[in-house]
Amino acid sequence: MGAGAVGCYFGGVMARAGHEVVLIGRPQHVEAIRRDGLRMETATYDEPVKLQADTEPSAARGADLVLFCVKSTDTLEAARQLQPFLGAHTLLLSMQNGVDNAERLREVLTQPVSAAVVYVATGMVGPGHVKHYGRGELVIEPATGAERAAQAFIEAGVPTDVSSNARGALWTKLLINCAYNALSAVTQQPYGQLVQGEGVWAVLDDLVAEGLAVARADGVAVPGDVPAAVRKIAQTMPGQLSSTAQDLKRGKPTEIDHLNGYVVRRGEALGVPTPANRVMHALVRLMQSPAAPV
């Protein structure tokens, strides 16, 4: 559901492994996929993958597993559209940016919901054409059906782990996104170029330090060395333009309220100052708003 870059990549991988897959997405992609298949371009293959595609949520009827890949801003509306077509035991896997989408899904659905941390660099480069730039691992939160879903991903070649601290892993990804997404959007620069700027590493460190302080105050155990992970991203994905930057470039709403904006809101609620994240949030909000008439 929401067959953009992430949905098309993982849906395509599952289809190549022999699973019955339907992509629910925008008309231009659906038309191309119905006509030519989903073109998957990766480092090891570039080929069309035959699968179903539709524009209507009703196409999810009968699904055992829904990869829920819509923008965080569309979570509740998309869930309401899907709800009439879901079985009682259909597992929804939230493969979205941000840390609270699974909780929001549980507010409107009775089906099992699992949060997934998605580590992948991919993009839509044309109608029905997804390109994979790197990585592709998943960390899944325990839920009814999660182990079975994880096994299916593993058999399809997707490294997948079911973790009781998926919440902490979600925060790790959130803080990496908070470090890069807004700066990449404001400058329209990929990560490798971005970090060459004077003072940029200090800004990234400030953004991460604020987020870690909010997470600690919220009782979240954030695994690993997040500052080191942030530095590694610039090395492993030097040519990647953030999803926020891509949205701004296309004139689309961004997910900034669910990234730096979320850190700001939780910081306010918990009494933790977040000035660097507040500036990044405000700048992107200004850039995505239509210019006021003079």
KEKE-3310 file (N, C-alpha, C; in steps of 0.2 Angstrom, whole numbers, plus 5000, padded with zeros to 4 digits):
npx = (5004:5004:5014:5028:5045:5051:5040:5039:5052:5053:5041:5044:5055:5049:5040:5049:5053:5043:5031:5014:5010:5003:5004:4999:4996:5001:4992:5001:5011:5005:4999:5011:5017:5007:5008:5021:5027:5036:5050:5065:5080:5095:5111:5115:5106:5094:5079:5062:5049:5035:5020:5005:4996:4987:4976:4967:4962:4955:4961:4969:4962:4961:4974:4988:4998:5002:5012:5015:5017:5015:5016:5020:5012:5000:4995:4984:4972:4975:4975:4961:4955:4960:4955:4941:4944:4953:4958:4954:4966:4976:4992:4999:5013:5022:5032:5038:5044:5049:5043:5031:5021:5016:5009:4999:4992:4987:4977:4966:4964:4960:4968:4983:4998:5014:5029:5042:5059:5067:5081:5087:5092:5084:5075:5062:5064:5057:5041:5034:5047:5060:5075:5088:5100:5107:5110:5096:5090:5079:5072:5061:5046:5040:5025:5009:5011:5023:5035:5033:5032:5045:5053:5048:5054:5067:5070:5068:5079:5081:5089:5083:5077:5069:5065:5064:5067:5063:5058:5068:5077:5070:5071:5084:5085:5077:5084:5095:5089:5084:5097:5101:5091:5083:5094:5099:5088:5086:5098:5098:5107:5117:5121:5136:5142:5136:5142:5154:5154:5158:5158:5147:5147:5147:5134:5127:5130:5125:5111:5109:5113:5103:5092:5095:5095:5081:5076:5082:5075:5062:5062:5068:5078:5091:5099:5117:5130:5125:5131:5142:5136:5129:5140:5144:5134:5137:5147:5143:5132:5135:5129:5116:5101:5091:5074:5066:5072:5069:5055:5053:5059:5050:5039:5031:5022:5031:5038:5043:5037:5036:5048:5061:5052:5044:5054:5056:5043:5041:5052:5048:5037:5043:5052:5065:5077:5077:5085:5092:5085:5073:5076:5079:5067:5058:5064:5062:5048:5045:5050:5042:5030:5018:5023:5020:5009:5015)
npy = (4994:5010:5011:5017:5021:5012:5003:4997:4992:4982:4975:4970:4962:4952:4947:4942:4932:4923:4925:4930:4946:4962:4979:4994:5009:5025:5031:5033:5025:5012:5010:5009:4997:4988:4987:4984:4977:4978:4988:4983:4989:4985:4983:4970:4965:4970:4971:4967:4964:4953:4957:4961:4976:4991:5004:5005:5003:4992:4982:4975:4965:4950:4948:4941:4948:4965:4977:4992:5007:5021:5039:5047:5057:5053:5042:5038:5041:5032:5020:5019:5018:5006:4997:4991:4980:4971:4956:4947:4943:4948:4954:4970:4979:4992:5001:5014:5031:5039:5037:5033:5028:5015:5014:5024:5017:5007:5013:5014:5002:4984:4974:4964:4974:4978:4987:4992:4994:5001:4999:5005:5011:5018:5023:5030:5031:5033:5030:5016:5011:5006:5010:5003:5008:5004:4994:4986:4980:4974:4977:4970:4973:4962:4953:4946:4935:4940:4933:4924:4932:4938:4927:4924:4935:4933:4922:4927:4934:4945:4953:4950:4954:4950:4960:4963:4976:4985:4997:5005:5004:5010:5023:5025:5026:5036:5047:5047:5051:5063:5070:5071:5073:5086:5095:5091:5093:5107:5112:5105:5095:5079:5067:5064:5076:5085:5084:5089:5103:5118:5117:5108:5095:5098:5103:5092:5084:5091:5090:5076:5074:5081:5074:5061:5065:5068:5055:5048:5054:5050:5037:5028:5015:5018:5009:5005:5015:5030:5043:5038:5030:5039:5046:5036:5034:5045:5039:5027:5030:5041:5047:5049:5058:5065:5059:5069:5080:5076:5076:5090:5095:5090:5097:5092:5088:5086:5074:5080:5085:5073:5069:5079:5087:5079:5076:5089:5091:5080:5084:5096:5091:5084:5092:5095:5104:5108:5116:5115:5105:5112:5123:5117:5110:5121:5128:5119:5118:5131:5131:5122:5127:5137:5152:5167:5180:5196)
npz = (5000:4995:4984:4981:4980:4991:4993:4980:4978:4989:4987:4973:4975:4983:4974:4964:4971:4970:4977:4977:4973:4974:4969:4976:4970:4962:4947:4936:4938:4940:4927:4919:4925:4923:4910:4906:4916:4932:4932:4938:4944:4949:4957:4953:4944:4930:4926:4920:4931:4933:4940:4950:4949:4955:4958:4968:4985:4988:4981:4990:4996:5003:5006:5015:5020:5022:5016:5022:5016:5014:5015:5030:5033:5028:5034:5043:5035:5024:5031:5035:5022:5018:5028:5026:5018:5024:5031:5047:5052:5045:5043:5046:5040:5045:5035:5036:5037:5053:5070:5076:5068:5068:5081:5078:5068:5075:5082:5073:5068:5070:5066:5067:5069:5064:5067:5056:5053:5041:5031:5017:5001:4989:4974:4963:4947:4935:4927:4934:4936:4947:4956:4964:4976:4987:5001:5011:5022:5035:5051:5062:5072:5085:5082:5079:5067:5063:5063:5053:5042:5042:5039:5026:5020:5022:5015:5002:5001:5008:5021:5037:5054:5068:5082:5099:5103:5093:5093:5098:5088:5078:5083:5081:5067:5065:5070:5062:5050:5055:5056:5042:5033:5032:5030:5018:5011:5011:5005:4994:4991:4989:5002:5003:4997:5005:5018:5016:5018:5027:5044:5044:5050:5063:5065:5062:5072:5083:5080:5082:5095:5102:5099:5104:5118:5120:5117:5128:5138:5136:5139:5130:5124:5114:5102:5098:5091:5087:5082:5075:5066:5059:5053:5045:5035:5026:5019:5014:5007:4997:4986:4988:4989:5001:5005:5009:5003:4989:4989:4991:4979:4970:4973:4982:4998:5013:5025:5036:5048:5055:5057:5061:5067:5075:5085:5090:5096:5105:5113:5118:5126:5135:5141:5136:5127:5110:5100:5087:5079:5079:5071:5059:5056:5055:5044:5033:5033:5029:5016:5010:5009:5000:4992:4999:4993:4987)
capx = (5000:5009:5019:5033:5052:5051:5035:5040:5058:5052:5036:5047:5059:5045:5037:5054:5054:5038:5025:5009:5011:4999:5006:4994:5000:4998:4990:5006:5015:5001:4998:5017:5018:5002:5010:5028:5030:5040:5057:5069:5087:5100:5118:5116:5101:5090:5074:5055:5046:5028:5016:4999:4996:4981:4975:4962:4964:4951:4966:4972:4957:4963:4981:4991:5003:5002:5018:5012:5023:5013:5020:5018:5006:4994:4994:4977:4968:4976:4972:4954:4953:4961:4951:4936:4947:4958:4956:4955:4973:4981:4998:5001:5020:5023:5038:5038:5049:5046:5043:5024:5016:5013:5005:4994:4988:4983:4971:4961:4964:4960:4972:4990:5002:5021:5034:5048:5064:5069:5088:5088:5092:5081:5071:5058:5067:5052:5035:5036:5055:5063:5082:5091:5106:5111:5107:5090:5089:5073:5071:5053:5044:5036:5018:5006:5013:5029:5040:5032:5034:5052:5055:5047:5058:5074:5070:5068:5085:5081:5091:5077:5078:5063:5068:5060:5069:5062:5057:5075:5080:5066:5074:5091:5084:5074:5090:5099:5085:5084:5103:5102:5085:5082:5100:5099:5082:5087:5103:5097:5114:5117:5125:5143:5143:5134:5146:5160:5153:5161:5153:5141:5148:5145:5127:5124:5131:5120:5104:5109:5113:5097:5087:5097:5093:5074:5075:5083:5070:5056:5063:5070:5085:5093:5105:5122:5133:5122:5135:5146:5131:5128:5146:5145:5130:5140:5152:5140:5127:5137:5125:5109:5097:5086:5068:5063:5074:5066:5049:5053:5061:5044:5033:5026:5022:5037:5037:5047:5033:5036:5056:5064:5046:5043:5059:5054:5036:5043:5056:5043:5033:5048:5056:5071:5077:5079:5085:5094:5080:5068:5078:5078:5060:5055:5066:5059:5041:5045:5051:5037:5024:5018:5026:5015:5009:5019)
capy = (5000:5016:5008:5021:5017:5007:4998:4994:4988:4976:4971:4967:4957:4947:4944:4938:4926:4918:4927:4934:4953:4968:4985:4999:5015:5031:5029:5033:5019:5007:5009:5006:4991:4983:4986:4982:4974:4983:4987:4983:4991:4985:4982:4963:4964:4975:4967:4968:4959:4953:4957:4965:4983:4993:5011:5005:4999:4985:4977:4972:4960:4943:4948:4939:4953:4972:4982:4999:5011:5028:5044:5047:5062:5049:5035:5037:5040:5026:5014:5019:5016:4999:4993:4986:4975:4967:4950:4948:4941:4952:4958:4977:4980:4999:5002:5021:5035:5041:5032:5032:5026:5008:5016:5027:5012:5003:5017:5014:4995:4979:4969:4965:4979:4978:4992:4989:4998:5000:5002:5004:5017:5017:5028:5029:5035:5034:5027:5009:5009:5007:5009:5001:5011:5001:4991:4983:4976:4975:4975:4970:4972:4956:4954:4940:4934:4944:4928:4921:4937:4938:4921:4925:4940:4930:4917:4931:4937:4952:4951:4953:4952:4952:4962:4966:4983:4988:5004:5008:5004:5015:5029:5026:5028:5043:5052:5048:5055:5070:5073:5072:5074:5093:5099:5089:5096:5114:5113:5100:5091:5073:5066:5065:5083:5090:5084:5093:5110:5120:5117:5104:5089:5100:5103:5085:5081:5094:5087:5069:5075:5083:5068:5056:5067:5067:5048:5046:5057:5046:5030:5023:5013:5018:5004:5007:5022:5034:5048:5034:5028:5045:5047:5030:5035:5049:5035:5022:5033:5048:5050:5049:5064:5063:5059:5076:5084:5074:5079:5097:5096:5089:5101:5088:5089:5082:5071:5084:5085:5066:5068:5084:5090:5075:5077:5095:5090:5076:5088:5101:5088:5081:5097:5094:5109:5105:5121:5113:5102:5117:5127:5113:5109:5127:5130:5115:5120:5137:5129:5118:5132:5141:5159:5172:5186:5202)
capz = (5000:4994:4980:4979:4980:4996:4992:4974:4979:4993:4983:4968:4978:4985:4968:4961:4975:4969:4980:4974:4975:4971:4971:4976:4969:4958:4941:4930:4939:4939:4920:4917:4928:4920:4903:4905:4922:4936:4930:4944:4942:4954:4955:4950:4938:4928:4923:4922:4936:4932:4946:4949:4951:4955:4961:4973:4991:4987:4979:4996:4998:5004:5008:5021:5023:5019:5017:5022:5014:5012:5018:5037:5033:5025:5038:5046:5029:5020:5035:5035:5016:5018:5033:5024:5014:5027:5035:5054:5054:5040:5046:5042:5042:5044:5033:5035:5041:5059:5075:5079:5064:5070:5086:5075:5064:5080:5084:5069:5065:5074:5064:5070:5066:5066:5065:5053:5052:5034:5029:5010:4997:4982:4971:4957:4942:4930:4929:4935:4936:4953:4956:4970:4976:4992:5007:5010:5028:5039:5058:5063:5079:5086:5082:5077:5060:5061:5062:5047:5037:5042:5036:5019:5018:5022:5009:4996:5000:5012:5028:5042:5061:5073:5088:5104:5103:5087:5095:5099:5081:5074:5085:5078:5060:5065:5072:5056:5046:5057:5054:5035:5028:5032:5027:5011:5007:5011:5001:4988:4990:4992:5008:5002:4995:5010:5023:5014:5019:5033:5050:5044:5055:5070:5065:5062:5079:5087:5079:5085:5102:5104:5098:5109:5124:5120:5118:5135:5143:5134:5141:5124:5123:5107:5101:5094:5091:5082:5079:5071:5061:5054:5048:5040:5030:5021:5016:5011:5002:4996:4981:4990:4990:5005:5003:5010:4997:4983:4990:4990:4972:4966:4975:4986:5005:5016:5031:5041:5055:5058:5058:5066:5070:5080:5090:5094:5100:5111:5117:5122:5131:5140:5144:5133:5122:5103:5095:5080:5076:5078:5065:5053:5055:5052:5037:5028:5033:5025:5009:5007:5009:4994:4993:5001:4989:4989)
cpx = (5004:5015:5024:5039:5052:5046:5037:5046:5056:5046:5039:5051:5055:5042:5042:5055:5048:5031:5020:5008:5006:5002:5000:4997:4997:4997:4996:5010:5011:5000:5005:5018:5013:5005:5016:5031:5034:5047:5061:5077:5091:5107:5119:5111:5097:5085:5067:5053:5038:5025:5010:5000:4989:4981:4971:4964:4960:4956:4969:4968:4961:4971:4983:4995:5002:5008:5015:5017:5021:5017:5016:5012:4999:4992:4987:4972:4969:4974:4965:4952:4954:4957:4946:4938:4952:4955:4957:4963:4978:4986:4999:5008:5021:5030:5039:5043:5045:5045:5036:5019:5012:5007:4998:4989:4984:4977:4965:4959:4964:4965:4979:4994:5009:5025:5040:5053:5067:5076:5089:5088:5090:5077:5067:5061:5063:5046:5036:5043:5058:5070:5084:5098:5110:5107:5100:5088:5082:5074:5064:5052:5040:5029:5015:5007:5019:5035:5039:5034:5041:5055:5054:5052:5065:5075:5070:5074:5086:5083:5086:5078:5071:5066:5063:5062:5069:5061:5064:5078:5077:5069:5081:5090:5081:5080:5094:5096:5085:5091:5104:5097:5084:5088:5100:5094:5084:5093:5103:5104:5113:5122:5132:5145:5142:5139:5153:5160:5156:5156:5147:5141:5145:5137:5124:5125:5126:5113:5104:5109:5107:5092:5089:5095:5085:5073:5076:5077:5063:5057:5065:5077:5087:5100:5111:5125:5130:5126:5139:5142:5130:5134:5146:5140:5133:5145:5149:5134:5129:5132:5118:5106:5092:5079:5064:5066:5071:5059:5048:5054:5055:5038:5028:5027:5028:5034:5041:5044:5034:5044:5058:5058:5044:5047:5057:5048:5038:5047:5052:5039:5037:5052:5063:5072:5080:5080:5087:5089:5074:5069:5077:5071:5057:5057:5063:5051:5040:5045:5046:5030:5024:5020:5020:5015:5012:5013)
cpy = (5006:5014:5014:5017:5011:5001:4994:4990:4981:4972:4967:4961:4951:4943:4940:4932:4921:4920:4931:4941:4958:4974:4990:5006:5020:5028:5028:5027:5012:5005:5006:4999:4986:4982:4982:4978:4980:4982:4988:4984:4990:4984:4975:4962:4970:4972:4969:4962:4959:4953:4961:4972:4986:5000:5011:5001:4993:4980:4973:4966:4953:4943:4945:4944:4960:4976:4989:5004:5019:5033:5045:5052:5058:5043:5034:5036:5034:5020:5014:5017:5008:4994:4988:4980:4970:4961:4951:4947:4944:4956:4965:4978:4987:5000:5010:5025:5037:5035:5030:5030:5019:5010:5019:5022:5008:5006:5016:5006:4990:4973:4970:4970:4978:4984:4989:4995:4996:5003:5001:5011:5015:5023:5026:5034:5036:5030:5019:5006:5011:5006:5008:5004:5008:4999:4988:4978:4978:4973:4976:4969:4966:4958:4947:4940:4937:4939:4925:4926:4938:4933:4921:4930:4937:4926:4921:4935:4944:4950:4954:4950:4954:4953:4965:4974:4987:4996:5008:5009:5009:5022:5031:5029:5035:5048:5053:5052:5062:5074:5075:5075:5082:5097:5097:5092:5104:5116:5110:5097:5084:5072:5067:5072:5087:5090:5088:5101:5112:5120:5112:5098:5092:5101:5097:5082:5085:5091:5080:5070:5077:5077:5062:5058:5066:5059:5045:5048:5053:5039:5025:5022:5012:5014:5007:5014:5026:5039:5044:5032:5033:5047:5042:5031:5040:5045:5030:5024:5040:5051:5051:5056:5062:5063:5066:5081:5082:5077:5086:5099:5095:5093:5097:5089:5084:5079:5074:5084:5078:5065:5073:5087:5086:5075:5083:5094:5086:5080:5093:5097:5085:5086:5097:5099:5106:5111:5120:5110:5107:5121:5123:5111:5115:5129:5125:5116:5126:5135:5125:5122:5136:5148:5163:5178:5192:5207)
cpz = (5000:4990:4977:4979:4984:4994:4985:4975:4983:4990:4977:4970:4980:4979:4964:4964:4974:4973:4976:4977:4971:4974:4970:4975:4964:4951:4936:4932:4938:4931:4917:4919:4924:4913:4902:4911:4926:4934:4937:4942:4948:4952:4951:4945:4937:4923:4925:4926:4935:4939:4945:4951:4950:4959:4967:4979:4991:4985:4984:4999:4998:5005:5014:5025:5019:5021:5016:5022:5012:5017:5025:5038:5031:5029:5040:5040:5025:5024:5035:5028:5015:5022:5031:5021:5017:5031:5042:5056:5049:5044:5042:5045:5040:5042:5031:5039:5048:5064:5078:5074:5066:5076:5083:5071:5069:5083:5080:5066:5071:5072:5067:5066:5069:5063:5062:5052:5045:5032:5021:5007:4990:4980:4965:4952:4935:4931:4929:4934:4943:4953:4963:4971:4982:4998:5006:5016:5031:5046:5059:5070:5079:5086:5079:5069:5058:5059:5055:5041:5036:5038:5028:5016:5017:5016:5003:4996:5004:5019:5033:5049:5064:5080:5093:5105:5097:5088:5095:5092:5077:5076:5082:5071:5060:5066:5066:5051:5048:5056:5047:5031:5027:5028:5020:5007:5006:5006:4994:4986:4993:4998:5008:5001:5001:5016:5022:5016:5026:5039:5050:5049:5062:5070:5065:5069:5084:5086:5082:5092:5105:5104:5103:5116:5125:5121:5125:5139:5141:5136:5135:5124:5116:5106:5097:5095:5086:5079:5074:5065:5056:5050:5043:5034:5024:5016:5011:5006:5000:4990:4982:4992:4995:5002:5004:5005:4991:4983:4988:4982:4968:4968:4979:4994:5008:5022:5037:5048:5058:5059:5063:5070:5076:5086:5094:5098:5106:5116:5122:5127:5137:5144:5142:5127:5116:5098:5088:5076:5074:5072:5059:5051:5052:5045:5032:5027:5028:5018:5006:5006:5003:4996:4994:4996:4991:4989)
residu = (MET:GLY:ALA:GLY:ALA:VAL:GLY:CYS:TYR:PHE:GLY:GLY:VAL:MET:ALA:ARG:ALA:GLY:HIS:GLU:VAL:VAL:LEU:ILE:GLY:ARG:PRO:GLN:HIS:VAL:GLU:ALA:ILE:ARG:ARG:ASP:GLY:LEU:ARG:MET:GLU:THR:ALA:THR:TYR:ASP:GLU:PRO:VAL:LYS:LEU:GLN:ALA:ASP:THR:GLU:PRO:SER:ALA:ALA:ARG:GLY:ALA:ASP:LEU:VAL:LEU:PHE:CYS:VAL:LYS:SER:THR:ASP:THR:LEU:GLU:ALA:ALA:ARG:GLN:LEU:GLN:PRO:PHE:LEU:GLY:ALA:HIS:THR:LEU:LEU:LEU:SER:MET:GLN:ASN:GLY:VAL:ASP:ASN:ALA:GLU:ARG:LEU:ARG:GLU:VAL:LEU:THR:GLN:PRO:VAL:SER:ALA:ALA:VAL:VAL:TYR:VAL:ALA:THR:GLY:MET:VAL:GLY:PRO:GLY:HIS:VAL:LYS:HIS:TYR:GLY:ARG:GLY:GLU:LEU:VAL:ILE:GLU:PRO:ALA:THR:GLY:ALA:GLU:ARG:ALA:ALA:GLN:ALA:PHE:ILE:GLU:ALA:GLY:VAL:PRO:THR:ASP:VAL:SER:SER:ASN:ALA:ARG:GLY:ALA:LEU:TRP:THR:LYS:LEU:LEU:ILE:ASN:CYS:ALA:TYR:ASN:ALA:LEU:SER:ALA:VAL:THR:GLN:GLN:PRO:TYR:GLY:GLN:LEU:VAL:GLN:GLY:GLU:GLY:VAL:TRP:ALA:VAL:LEU:ASP:ASP:LEU:VAL:ALA:GLU:GLY:LEU:ALA:VAL:ALA:ARG:ALA:ASP:GLY:VAL:ALA:VAL:PRO:GLY:ASP:VAL:PRO:ALA:ALA:VAL:ARG:LYS:ILE:ALA:GLN:THR:MET:PRO:GLY:GLN:LEU:SER:SER:THR:ALA:GLN:ASP:LEU:LYS:ARG:GLY:LYS:PRO:THR:GLU:ILE:ASP:HIS:LEU:ASN:GLY:TYR:VAL:VAL:ARG:ARG:GLY:GLU:ALA:LEU:GLY:VAL:PRO:THR:PRO:ALA:ASN:ARG:VAL:MET:HIS:ALA:LEU:VAL:ARG:LEU:MET:GLN:SER:PRO:ALA:ALA:PRO:VAL)
# end
